[in-house]
Amino acid sequence: MGKYPGYVTRASFHLAYLKAMLIERSHRYTKQRPGVVIEPSYVEALRARCARTEHLPSFRHLLAAFEAAGDAGRVMTRTRAAR
């Protein structure tokens, strides 16, 4: 996704997109209360989407970096425990 008109940065567009997508599914997101996006099932769904599509190339790189470091499983555990 690129930067869309009306947004100052690409990051501001992505944040608005994430919030809108989650509202459609009756969830909310704030940086202080990330909610569903830190659930292992959410991240696993993203991982599965990367495996079956060409979507989310930057997330695919992040997963590859975790796997190369041997941290893919531990990242999920730490994320859940941090809540």
N, C-alpha and C positions, 0 to 999 in steps of 0.2 A: 504494500500500500504506500502510496506517495502522500505528499502533503496536499490537502484539498483547500480550495479558496475559502476564506473566512476563518482560517486557523493560522495562528502565528507560527507554530512549529509543527513538525510531523508528530512529535510526541503529544501535543495537545489534541490533535486529531485522533490519534490512537486511543487516548484516554476517553474522549467523548464517544468513540465507537464502542469501546469495551463497556462503558456504562450503559449505553443505549441497548446493546446486545443483551446485557444481563437484565435490564429492566423488562425487556420482552419476555424473559423467562422467570419473572418474579423474584429476581435477586437484586442486590445492591452492592456497589463497590465503592470504597474510599481507601485511600492509602493507609489510614489508621485501622480500618476494619475491612480487610480484603475479602472476607467471607468465603464464598464458594471457590474462588480462584486459587486458594491455597489447599484445597482438599485434594488428596491423592487421586481420587476418581476424575477430577477435572483435568489434572495434568496427564493422567493416563489416556483420557479421551483425546487430548492434543497430540500425545505421542502416537496413538493409533491413527489419527488423521494424517500425521506426517508420513506414516508408513504406507498408507493406501493412496495418497495423493501427492501432488507436487506443491501443495499449499505450505505456507509457513516455513520458507527456507531458512530464515534466520533462527527460528526456534529449533529447526533440525540441526543447525550448527551448534547451538547451545547443548542439545542432547548429546551430540557426538563428543563434545568437549567433556561433559560429565562422564560419559561412558569411557572415554580414553583415560580419564583420571581415576576410574573405578568408583566414582561417587554417585552414580545414577540412583541406586537404591537408597543410599544414605541421605541424599538430598530430600527425598520424600519424607523420610522419618524425621529429619530435623525440622522440616517445615511444619509438620503436624505437631511435633513436640513443642515448638516455639509458641504455639497458641496457648 
